[in-house]
Amino acid sequence: MKLGEQSGWRIDRHVPVALVLTIILQTGAALMWSGAAAERLSALELRSARTDEVVERTARLEEQTKAMRASLTRIEEKLDRAIAR
């Protein structure tokens, strides 16, 4: 290496317009993609919240059905005893 020579990386002052446009377009596309992904996540979170409500409601309905079956069984037994007398 000669005295006064520089080695390593250097940045040229001339940047092609195509490179600048490409970087801008890629950045815009990445921002649009991330926005769409965020929207999909929001929709999935909302659907998940609705699903949780449905699961809770179904569990309550199952418990009510069990209680009604037990009550119906008691009524039937009382009727059977009343008819048998």
GROMACS elastic network, one bead per residue, 0.5 to 0.9 nm:
[ bonds ]
;  ai    aj funct       b0    kb
    1     4     6  0.86605   500
    1     5     6  0.67900   500
    1     6     6  0.86231   500
    1     7     6  0.85269   500
    2     5     6  0.57013   500
    2     6     6  0.88469   500
    3     6     6  0.86115   500
    6     9     6  0.88707   500
    6    10     6  0.89360   500
    7    10     6  0.83819   500
   11    14     6  0.87305   500
   12    15     6  0.71871   500
   15    18     6  0.85116   500
   15    19     6  0.70344   500
   15    20     6  0.75159   500
   16    19     6  0.53774   500
   16    20     6  0.67552   500
   16    21     6  0.89110   500
   17    20     6  0.51223   500
   17    21     6  0.61578   500
   17    22     6  0.85013   500
   18    21     6  0.50950   500
   18    22     6  0.59925   500
   18    23     6  0.86044   500
   19    22     6  0.50460   500
   19    23     6  0.62133   500
   19    24     6  0.86128   500
   20    23     6  0.52472   500
   20    24     6  0.62226   500
   20    25     6  0.86559   500
   21    24     6  0.50609   500
   21    25     6  0.60634   500
   21    26     6  0.85016   500
   22    25     6  0.51392   500
   22    26     6  0.60499   500
   22    27     6  0.85014   500
   23    26     6  0.51300   500
   23    27     6  0.60803   500
   23    28     6  0.85688   500
   24    27     6  0.51604   500
   24    28     6  0.61789   500
   24    29     6  0.86303   500
   25    28     6  0.50627   500
   25    29     6  0.60970   500
   25    30     6  0.85515   500
   26    29     6  0.50656   500
   26    30     6  0.61072   500
   26    31     6  0.86150   500
   27    30     6  0.50929   500
   27    31     6  0.62128   500
   27    32     6  0.86472   500
   28    31     6  0.51311   500
   28    32     6  0.61849   500
   28    33     6  0.85648   500
   29    32     6  0.50872   500
   29    33     6  0.60705   500
   29    34     6  0.85860   500
   30    33     6  0.50534   500
   30    34     6  0.61394   500
   30    35     6  0.85516   500
   31    34     6  0.51498   500
   31    35     6  0.61145   500
   31    36     6  0.86231   500
   32    35     6  0.50598   500
   32    36     6  0.61891   500
   32    37     6  0.85881   500
   33    36     6  0.51421   500
   33    37     6  0.61595   500
   33    38     6  0.86360   500
   34    38     6  0.61337   500
   34    39     6  0.86200   500
   35    38     6  0.50969   500
   35    39     6  0.62645   500
   35    40     6  0.87269   500
   36    39     6  0.50491   500
   36    40     6  0.62578   500
   36    41     6  0.86560   500
   37    40     6  0.51073   500
   37    41     6  0.62177   500
   37    42     6  0.86563   500
   38    41     6  0.50649   500
   38    42     6  0.62103   500
   38    43     6  0.86867   500
   39    42     6  0.50762   500
   39    43     6  0.62579   500
   39    44     6  0.86717   500
   40    43     6  0.50853   500
   40    44     6  0.61935   500
   40    45     6  0.86342   500
   41    44     6  0.50560   500
   41    45     6  0.61287   500
   41    46     6  0.86115   500
   42    45     6  0.51159   500
   42    46     6  0.62460   500
   42    47     6  0.86443   500
   43    46     6  0.51527   500
   43    47     6  0.62082   500
   43    48     6  0.85864   500
   44    47     6  0.50033   500
   44    48     6  0.60264   500
   44    49     6  0.86015   500
   45    49     6  0.62367   500
   45    50     6  0.87145   500
   46    49     6  0.51370   500
   46    50     6  0.63734   500
   46    51     6  0.86825   500
   47    50     6  0.50793   500
   47    51     6  0.61548   500
   47    52     6  0.86912   500
   48    52     6  0.62426   500
   48    53     6  0.87448   500
   49    52     6  0.51539   500
   49    53     6  0.64764   500
   49    54     6  0.88476   500
   50    53     6  0.51268   500
   50    54     6  0.63248   500
   50    55     6  0.87226   500
   51    54     6  0.50383   500
   51    55     6  0.61609   500
   51    56     6  0.86322   500
   52    55     6  0.51349   500
   52    56     6  0.62484   500
   52    57     6  0.85943   500
   53    56     6  0.51934   500
   53    57     6  0.61131   500
   53    58     6  0.85608   500
   54    57     6  0.50310   500
   54    58     6  0.60009   500
   54    59     6  0.85557   500
   55    58     6  0.51114   500
   55    59     6  0.62301   500
   55    60     6  0.87332   500
   56    59     6  0.51843   500
   56    60     6  0.63743   500
   56    61     6  0.87590   500
   57    60     6  0.51326   500
   57    61     6  0.62494   500
   57    62     6  0.86872   500
   58    61     6  0.50378   500
   58    62     6  0.61630   500
   58    63     6  0.86981   500
   59    62     6  0.51087   500
   59    63     6  0.63627   500
   59    64     6  0.87160   500
   60    63     6  0.51889   500
   60    64     6  0.62455   500
   60    65     6  0.86413   500
   61    64     6  0.50152   500
   61    65     6  0.60891   500
   61    66     6  0.86361   500
   62    65     6  0.50497   500
   62    66     6  0.62710   500
   62    67     6  0.87187   500
   63    66     6  0.51212   500
   63    67     6  0.63112   500
   63    68     6  0.86828   500
   64    67     6  0.50888   500
   64    68     6  0.61680   500
   64    69     6  0.86309   500
   65    68     6  0.50326   500
   65    69     6  0.61268   500
   65    70     6  0.86109   500
   66    69     6  0.51170   500
   66    70     6  0.62486   500
   66    71     6  0.86315   500
   67    70     6  0.51486   500
   67    71     6  0.61939   500
   67    72     6  0.85999   500
   68    72     6  0.60301   500
   68    73     6  0.85113   500
   69    73     6  0.60712   500
   69    74     6  0.86280   500
   70    73     6  0.50864   500
   70    74     6  0.63247   500
   70    75     6  0.87302   500
   71    74     6  0.51484   500
   71    75     6  0.62698   500
   71    76     6  0.86832   500
   72    75     6  0.50294   500
   72    76     6  0.61120   500
   72    77     6  0.85539   500
   73    76     6  0.51315   500
   73    77     6  0.61664   500
   73    78     6  0.86585   500
   74    77     6  0.51292   500
   74    78     6  0.62466   500
   74    79     6  0.86779   500
   75    78     6  0.51340   500
   75    79     6  0.62084   500
   75    80     6  0.86059   500
   76    79     6  0.50519   500
   76    80     6  0.60741   500
   76    81     6  0.85973   500
   77    80     6  0.50455   500
   77    81     6  0.62075   500
   77    82     6  0.85857   500
   78    81     6  0.51272   500
   78    82     6  0.61102   500
   78    83     6  0.85994   500
   79    83     6  0.60568   500
   79    84     6  0.84289   500
   80    83     6  0.51850   500
   80    84     6  0.60391   500
   80    85     6  0.88467   500
   81    84     6  0.50367   500
   81    85     6  0.64872   500
   82    85     6  0.55287   500
